[in-house]
């Protein structure tokens, strides 16, 4: 009887970090699309500033996640 191979097991903490990083990368891309849209429309007000601040926050969180890997 042939031995069944099982998929590699991943540590839960590594999976959590990877999933968080992916979520942050998606959020960063969405923020950039919205920033681009506002800039193309000539918007330079508070909404753009809020998005830029959030993008910076997400970028910092990504840097922390990269160091955790």
C-alpha positions as CSV (number, residue, x, y, z in Angstrom):
1,X,0.0,0.0,0.0
2,X,1.4,3.4,-1.0
3,X,2.0,5.9,1.7
4,X,-0.3,8.9,1.4
5,X,1.5,12.2,1.4
6,X,0.0,15.0,3.4
7,X,0.3,18.7,2.6
8,X,2.9,20.6,4.5
9,X,1.8,22.0,7.8
10,X,2.2,25.7,8.4
11,X,2.5,27.3,11.8
12,X,-0.6,29.3,12.7
13,X,1.4,32.3,13.7
14,X,3.0,32.4,10.3
15,X,-0.3,32.1,8.6
16,X,-1.8,34.9,10.6
17,X,1.1,37.2,9.7
18,X,0.8,36.3,6.0
19,X,-2.9,36.9,6.0
20,X,-2.5,40.2,7.7
21,X,0.1,41.3,5.3
22,X,-2.1,40.4,2.3
23,X,-5.0,42.3,3.8
24,X,-2.8,45.4,4.3
25,X,-1.4,45.1,0.7
26,X,-5.0,45.0,-0.6
27,X,-6.0,48.0,1.5
28,X,-2.9,49.9,0.3
29,X,-3.8,49.3,-3.3
30,X,-7.4,50.4,-2.7
31,X,-6.2,53.5,-1.0
32,X,-3.9,54.3,-3.9
33,X,-6.7,53.9,-6.4
34,X,-8.9,56.3,-4.4
35,X,-6.0,58.8,-4.0
36,X,-5.4,58.6,-7.8
37,X,-9.1,59.1,-8.5
38,X,-9.3,62.2,-6.2
39,X,-6.1,63.7,-7.7
40,X,-7.4,63.1,-11.2
41,X,-10.6,64.9,-10.2
42,X,-8.6,67.8,-8.9
43,X,-9.5,67.2,-5.3
44,X,-6.9,68.5,-2.8
45,X,-9.0,68.8,0.3
46,X,-9.5,67.0,3.6
47,X,-10.6,63.7,2.0
48,X,-7.3,63.4,0.2
49,X,-5.4,64.2,3.4
50,X,-7.3,61.5,5.3
51,X,-6.5,58.9,2.6
52,X,-2.8,59.9,2.5
53,X,-2.6,59.6,6.3
54,X,-4.3,56.2,6.2
55,X,-1.9,55.1,3.4
56,X,1.1,56.0,5.6
57,X,-0.4,54.1,8.5
58,X,-0.9,51.0,6.3
59,X,2.6,51.3,5.0
60,X,4.0,51.4,8.5
61,X,1.9,48.3,9.5
62,X,3.3,46.5,6.4
63,X,6.9,47.3,7.5
64,X,6.2,45.9,10.9
65,X,4.6,42.8,9.3
66,X,7.7,42.3,7.1
67,X,10.0,42.5,10.1
68,X,7.8,39.9,11.9
69,X,8.4,37.4,9.0
